[in-house]
Amino acid sequence: MFAGVLSSAQAADAEYVLGPGDIIRITVFQNPDLTTETRVSENGAITFPLVGNVDVGGLTVPAAESRIAEQLRSGGFVLQPQIGILPLQIRGNQVAVLGQVNRPGRYPLETFNMRLSDMLAMAGGISGAGADELVLIGVRKGKIERTRIDVPELFMKGDLAKDVIVSGGDVIYVHRAPTFYIYGEVNRPGAFRLERGMTVMQGLATGGGVTIRGTTRGMQIHRRGEDGQQHVIEPQLEQALEPNDVIFVKESLF
């Protein structure tokens, strides 16, 4: 199971990691003159009054607060500094949303607990050519993990456990939906999206039905088997179609 599947309690404990491009506001308790808004540079550093450059890239917010406090304390500038960091714009950590979405690209994690559904929304949702299932690839605990997520189950069945929290560097990929093909004596021959559980009869309807010259008798499906070879079958109308099936409707002899 993908490590990003978190309970609500676990999500609350998650910590955002600062990265290049992030804009943060730093406050020092009882020292308002040290309040600073700054941007994390490409090398992960910020500039802070009195202490100069501070490396905060790759640190959680509490860890960055502790580092700034230590530098103020060790420099003798503030005896007991209490630091607060508020992320204003999060740009350092991004997630790539690729494949069959309406606006593929890289999108920033605006909060530390953004979920898969948030990233899909930012990318404009899955396009009409997209599959029902997507792939999420990311690094968890130093290991690359890959999981498949059924999007209709996520939303239609309310399986929110699969609405995982994403992390910087994750890749969401939506593959093209499976298709089937129909030709011969049908009104709209061509390639069509294969819906989940679609039968031969439904496939014929998608192709506009059989023409007045056609017949479902002797209809054939050309299907590639697991051995890589093409097999020809004469299906029943209630039989389920498979990806890349080719339906051939013959002309009636009578």
N, C-alpha and C positions, 0 to 999 in steps of 0.2 A: 504494500500500500504506500502511496506517495506520502512523504513525510510532511508535505504542506497541508494535509488534511488535519485541521486543528479544531478542538472544541472551543466554545466561546470563552471559557476560562483560560485556555492556553493562548488564544488570540490576544487576550488582554495583557498577557505577560510578554508578548512579542516586543522586540525593541527595534526601532528603525536605526539603520546604520548610515551615518553621514557620508556623502560622496561629493565629487567635483560638480560644481554648478549649483549646489544647494545654497540658499540664502537663509541666514539665521539671525535672530536677535539675541544678544547676550546681555544679561543684567547682573549686577553685583549688588547684593543686599546692602542697603544703607550707603551706597556709592553710586548715585544716579548719574554722575558725570562720566562713569565708565560704561554706561549703556551704549551698545554698539550694534549696528546692523552691518553684516559683512557676508561676503560670498566665499564659499570654499573653492580654492583654486584648483587647477588641473592636477597639481601635485598633492592635493589634500590639505593644504595649509590655509590658515586664516591670519589676518593681521589684527592684533588686539592692543589697545593702549597699554603703555608701560612695558609690556613684555615682548612686543614685536610679533614674530611669526610663531604660530602654534599649529602643530600637526594634529588635525582632528579627523582626517579622512579615514574611513574604515572603523571609526569608533561609534559606539552607541551614544545617545545624548547624555546619559549619566556619566559615561566614561569621559566624554569630552568636557563636561562640567568639572569633573575631578582633575583633569589635566590642566585646565586653565587656572583652577583654584591653587593647584600645587605650584604653578609658575608664579602666580601673584604672591604666594606665601614665601617661597624660596627666595624671591627677589626682594623681599622686605617691603613690598608695596601695600599689601593688606594683610593684617595679622591673622584674621580668621575669615577668609572669604567664603561667601555663600553664593554660588553661581547658579543662574538659571538660563537655560538655552531653549528658545522657542523656534522651531523650523517654520519659516515663512513661505518659502517656495522650495519644493523638493524636485530637483532636476538631476541629481547625481545617479540615482538608481532608476533604471528603465527596464521595461519589458517589451520584447518584440512580439508583435501580433502579425502573423504571416498567413499566406494562403488565401482561401476564399472568404475574406471579410471585405466589407465595403470600403474601409480606409486602412489598408495594411500599413504598418510602420512601427516605430519605436515610441513608446509612451511612458512618461514619468510616473513613478509611484508617488502620488500626492500625499498619502499617509502610509504609516507602517503596516496597516492591516487591510490593504486593498485586496479584493478577491477577484477570482476569475471572471465573474459576471461584470465587475467594474471595468476590467480591461476590454472585454468584448463590447461593452457599451461605448467606451472611448474610441474603439475601432469601427463604430457604426454597425455592429452586429454582423452575424454571418450572412453572406450574400445568398441569393437564390440558388447559386450553383454549389454552395457549400454542403458538406456532409453533416449528418446528425452527430457524429462523433469527432472530437478534436484530440490533439495530443499536446500534453504539457511536459516540457523538458526543463529541468533545473538542477542546480547543485544543492544537495542537502547533506550536512555533516561531512562535507568533503567528497561526496560521491555523486556522480551524475545519475539522476533518477528520471524515468520516463513513465508517464501514465496516460491511459486513454480515459476520456470523460464523455459520457453519454449526455449530450446537452438536453434533449427532450426529457429524459428522466430527471435531470437537475431541476427543470422548471415545471414540467407538467405533474410530476409526482412529488415535488417538494423535497427532493433528496438533497437538502442543503449541505450535508456533510461533504458532498462532492464540489461545493462551491469553495474551492481551496483558496487559502491566502497565498498570493504570489510574492516572489522576492526579486530583487534586482538581478538582471541577467537571465531571467526565465524567458523561454520561448514558447509561445502558443501558436500551434499550427493547425489550420483547418484545411483538410484535404478536399478535393473535388468530390461531389456526391457520386455514387455509383450510377451507371447508366445501363439501359438496355436498348436494343435496336429492333425495329419492326419494318418489314418491307413486303412487297408483293401486293396482294389485293386488299389494301386498306386505304382509307381516305387520306390519312396524313402519315405517310411513311417517314422514318427518320430516327434520330436518337432522342431518348427521353430520360428524365430523371427516374431512377428506380426508388420508389417510396418503400418504406419499411413494410414488409409483409405483403407486398403487391403480388396479386395472382395473375395468371395468364389472361383471364377474362378482363381484369382491370387494365392490363397492358394493352389489350385490344381496344378498350374504350379510350385509352389515352391516345391511341393512334387513329381515333375517329371512327372506329368500328370497321367491319368488313364491308367492302363495296358490293354492289348488286351482282357483280360477276364472281365474287369470292365465296369461299366456304371454309368453315372451321374443320371440316373433315380432311384428314390427312395433313393438318397443320404441323409444322416442324419447328423445333428449337435447336439451333446449333449452339452447343455449349462446350467450353474448354474445361476438361477435367483436370484433376490434380496431377495427372501424368503429363499434362501439357498438350494432349491431343484433343482435336475437335471431335465431339460426339454428337450424333443426330438422334433426337428423341421425338416421339409423338406425344405431346403432353395432354393431360386433362385440363379443362378450363379452370378448375379450382386449384391447380398446382401452383406452387410459389415460384416466382421468377428469381433468378440469381444474377449478380452483377455480370455485365457484358453478354448476357443472353442475346441471341439474334432470332427473332420470331419470323418465320416465313409462312405467309398465307397464300395458299394455292388458288388458282382459278377453278371454278366449278365446271365440271364436264357436262352438266345438264342444264 
